[in-house]
Amino acid sequence: LCFAQKDVFQLKDIEKIAPKEKGITSMSVKEILQSLVDDGMVDTDRIGTSNYFWAFPSKALHSRKRKLAELESQFAESSQKKEALQKGIKKSKLGREDTAERAALIEELSALRKQKEELKAEIEKYRECDPDVIEEMRKLYNIFSIKSWAKRKFGFEESRIDKSFGIPEDLDYID
């Protein structure tokens, strides 16, 4: 309606014209008009106590051109990203061709990883015999022995001994 007549209208004018020219019921004109305003297809402004509505073809044309340019830019950017990703895929596939040698190396790697896990489990079984762990336990035992002696000999509280010698409060025996 606004495109065809290239004019500015008030709501009451549109409610009279729309049913005759476009076959829209007058009850739904306000709802449809508000929807068009919300979608940016019709402009509105309040002048004094009246609301005026208009939609000129040039605005719609510029809007479509701007949207088209934006979409073309996004398409070009996406195409560049796709091309870069495809080059990356080709580059990463170099040297990874499925050959008998590669399959054998993958199988050997898998076996070595399994063996590594088994050896780790074996080492863990004998951890309590590790000289480093035993030395750490001796140091802890000495710390606890000295703390016990200081409490008996001088009557110090355990927290005071810990604070004086920088011993962490959560220090405990290794299990």
Number of C-alpha atoms within 10 A of each C-alpha: 14 15 14 9 11 12 12 16 18 14 15 13 11 18 19 13 16 16 15 11 9 9 9 14 13 16 10 12 19 15 11 12 19 15 13 14 16 11 10 14 17 19 18 17 10 10 8 6 6 10 13 16 19 19 23 17 13 10 14 15 11 11 14 12 12 12 12 12 12 12 12 12 12 12 12 12 12 12 12 12 12 12 12 12 12 12 12 11 11 10 11 10 11 8 9 9 10 9 10 9 10 13 12 11 12 12 12 12 12 12 11 12 12 12 12 12 11 12 12 11 12 11 13 12 10 9 13 14 11 11 10 11 13 14 11 13 16 12 12 16 15 12 14 15 12 13 18 16 13 15 15 11 9 8 10 14 13 14 11 12 16 14 11 9 9 9 13 10 10 6 11 10 10 11 5
